[in-house]
Amino acid sequence: MIQKDRKYLEFIEFLVAFIDELNDLAMEDAAILVEGQRDSRALVDLGYRGRILTRVSLSSARVDASLKGVKSVVILTDMDKEGRRLAARYIDFFVPRGVKTSMTQRKRLKRASHGVFLHVENLARFAPQVPEIRGLTEKMRL
């Protein structure tokens, strides 16, 4: 049981650093692409404060307005077969528009979760623990 608790804590610590990294990328005019509103809400609940794009925002006639000021997009689709298919499709969507894409964070999230979490929306269950871990990390830095 202690091993499980340690892995759980390590994953939450990873999430804190991961969200901080996404927030840093947002400061450099990057956006995060997720599949839907629940995925978007999970990121916000974890502390992400940047721009989020969804499938709906990219399927509308206002796609150019959605991408205004975006230099790069972090593709954070689900880790299932459909998510992989969508990720490949979105790379083909962004490249002709001159928007850089990254799937590095998606791969790191999958690796850190040991394949347990296939859907980004499921990360919302960790949101209550993130402020505690963030507070502990801040105290350790002092």
C-alpha positions as CSV (number, residue, x, y, z in Angstrom):
1,M,0.0,0.0,0.0
2,I,2.9,2.4,0.8
3,Q,4.2,1.9,-2.8
4,K,0.9,2.9,-4.2
5,D,0.7,6.0,-2.1
6,R,4.2,7.0,-3.2
7,K,3.3,6.6,-6.9
8,Y,0.1,8.6,-6.4
9,L,2.0,11.4,-4.8
10,E,4.7,11.3,-7.5
11,F,2.0,11.6,-10.1
12,I,0.4,14.6,-8.4
13,E,3.8,16.2,-8.2
14,F,4.2,15.5,-11.9
15,L,0.9,17.1,-12.6
16,V,1.8,20.3,-10.7
17,A,5.1,20.6,-12.7
18,F,3.2,19.7,-15.9
19,I,0.6,22.4,-15.5
20,D,3.3,24.9,-14.6
21,E,5.0,23.9,-17.9
22,L,1.8,24.4,-19.9
23,N,1.3,27.8,-18.2
24,D,4.8,28.8,-19.2
25,L,4.1,27.7,-22.8
26,A,0.9,29.8,-22.7
27,M,3.0,32.8,-21.9
28,E,4.8,32.2,-25.2
29,D,1.6,32.3,-27.2
30,A,0.9,28.6,-27.2
31,A,-2.5,27.1,-26.9
32,I,-3.6,23.7,-25.7
33,L,-5.9,21.6,-27.9
34,V,-8.2,19.1,-26.1
35,E,-11.1,17.2,-27.4
36,G,-14.0,18.7,-25.4
37,Q,-15.3,20.9,-22.6
38,R,-14.8,18.3,-19.9
39,D,-11.1,18.0,-20.9
40,S,-10.9,21.8,-20.9
41,R,-12.5,22.0,-17.4
42,A,-10.1,19.4,-16.0
43,L,-7.1,21.5,-17.1
44,V,-8.6,24.7,-15.6
45,D,-9.3,22.9,-12.4
46,L,-5.7,21.7,-12.2
47,G,-4.6,25.3,-12.5
48,Y,-4.0,25.9,-16.3
49,R,-4.6,29.6,-17.1
50,G,-3.8,29.7,-20.8
51,R,-5.8,29.5,-24.0
52,I,-7.6,26.2,-24.7
53,L,-8.9,25.1,-28.1
54,T,-11.4,22.3,-28.5
55,R,-12.7,20.4,-31.5
56,V,-15.7,22.6,-31.6
57,S,-13.7,25.8,-31.7
58,L,-11.8,24.5,-34.7
59,S,-14.7,23.2,-36.6
60,S,-16.5,26.5,-36.7
61,A,-16.3,29.1,-39.4
62,R,-14.4,31.3,-37.0
63,V,-11.3,29.1,-36.9
64,D,-9.0,31.9,-38.0
65,A,-10.3,34.0,-35.1
66,S,-9.6,31.1,-32.7
67,L,-6.0,30.9,-33.9
68,K,-5.3,34.6,-33.8
69,G,-2.1,35.2,-31.9
70,V,-1.4,31.4,-31.5
71,K,2.2,30.5,-32.5
72,S,2.1,26.9,-31.4
73,V,-0.4,24.3,-30.2
74,V,0.2,21.5,-27.7
75,I,-2.0,18.6,-28.8
76,L,-3.4,17.0,-25.7
77,T,-6.0,14.7,-27.1
78,D,-7.0,11.5,-25.2
79,M,-4.6,8.6,-25.2
80,D,-7.0,6.1,-26.8
81,K,-7.2,5.1,-30.5
82,E,-9.6,8.0,-31.3
83,G,-7.3,10.5,-29.6
84,R,-4.3,9.3,-31.6
85,R,-6.3,9.6,-34.8
86,L,-7.4,13.1,-33.9
87,A,-3.9,14.1,-33.0
88,A,-2.6,13.1,-36.4
89,R,-5.5,14.9,-38.1
90,Y,-4.8,18.1,-36.2
91,I,-1.2,18.1,-37.1
92,D,-2.3,18.1,-40.7
93,F,-4.7,20.9,-39.9
94,F,-2.2,23.2,-38.2
95,V,0.9,22.8,-40.3
96,P,-0.5,24.4,-43.4
97,R,-1.6,27.4,-41.3
98,G,1.9,28.0,-40.1
99,V,1.2,26.9,-36.5
100,K,3.8,24.7,-34.8
101,T,2.5,21.6,-33.1
102,S,3.8,19.6,-30.2
103,M,2.8,16.2,-28.9
104,T,5.7,16.0,-26.4
105,Q,3.5,16.9,-23.4
106,R,0.9,14.3,-24.5
107,K,3.5,11.6,-24.5
108,R,4.9,12.7,-21.2
109,L,1.5,12.6,-19.6
110,K,0.8,9.1,-20.9
111,R,4.2,7.9,-19.6
112,A,3.8,9.5,-16.2
113,S,0.4,8.0,-15.7
114,H,1.7,4.5,-16.8
115,G,-1.1,4.4,-19.3
116,V,-3.8,4.4,-16.5
117,F,-5.4,7.6,-17.6
118,L,-6.6,7.4,-21.2
119,H,-8.8,10.5,-21.0
120,V,-7.7,14.0,-20.1
121,E,-11.0,14.7,-18.4
122,N,-10.2,12.0,-15.7
123,L,-7.3,14.2,-14.5
124,A,-9.9,16.4,-12.8
125,R,-10.0,13.9,-9.9
126,F,-6.6,15.1,-8.9
127,A,-7.6,18.8,-8.7
128,P,-8.3,18.8,-5.0
129,Q,-4.8,17.5,-4.2
130,V,-2.9,20.0,-6.4
131,P,-3.1,23.1,-4.1
132,E,-1.8,21.0,-1.2
133,I,1.2,19.7,-3.2
134,R,1.8,23.2,-4.7
135,G,1.8,24.6,-1.1
136,L,4.3,22.0,0.1
137,T,6.6,22.6,-2.9
138,E,6.5,26.4,-2.2
139,K,7.5,25.8,1.4
140,M,10.3,23.6,0.3
141,R,11.7,26.3,-1.9
142,L,11.8,28.8,1.0
